[in-house]
Amino acid sequence: MKLNEVTFRDAVPVDGYGPGFFRVGGTVLQGAVLVTAGRATQWQGLEDQEALLSLAGTVDVIFLGMGQDIAHAPTGLRAQIEAAGMGLEVMNSPAACRTYNVLVSEGRRVALAALPV
């Protein structure tokens, strides 16, 4: 098996997470986070749909981490995201962090919106 080192170039990776926090690009952020290749910020959670919609034109897919367990996105959120020209993939936050890291390392236009575990 050949292993390749993952490089993130100019992207911001998720380094870790734990109860109530995420470590992104070496910085610890408490609570929910919104991460793109260029930056990581605290996010107000599922009620802050405007922050997700503001990513239109800059990302193709948003990975929505729903915390420790998989849950459904709020009613209508998927339709709003898709109407803005983006895809929405809902999963638990650990899986969303891993998926984001793999795709952002490939240079894909993705974002992570994650609730803490």
Phi, psi and omega in degrees: 000133177259127178255138178245137177289135178277127175240141184254003181046245181263004184279157178260113179270159171273116183275332182180175179202162178197190183301106175085005182213163172229145172250114185237121181056032179088353181255133178273127176242128179276143176080203183288151182229154172234117187236131171237176181304327186262344184198161175228133180223161171290148182235145183280001176095195189299336178285342183267064182287335179298324179297322178290316181294334179291348179278353181305134180089344180250337177228155178263327183221139173249126173267118184257107177271122187265021181099209183293324185246157175285136177217166178281149174291155177304147180306130177088344182296315180301316181297319179294317180296314181293323177296333178275001176091017180239161173261159178229122177245119184257131179203180175287162186296320177301316179293323180295321178296314180297315181296316177303312183300316181297311185287324179291330177291337177273001180084014180286155180270084184232162176223159177237126170239113189227136172272147183291157176275000000 
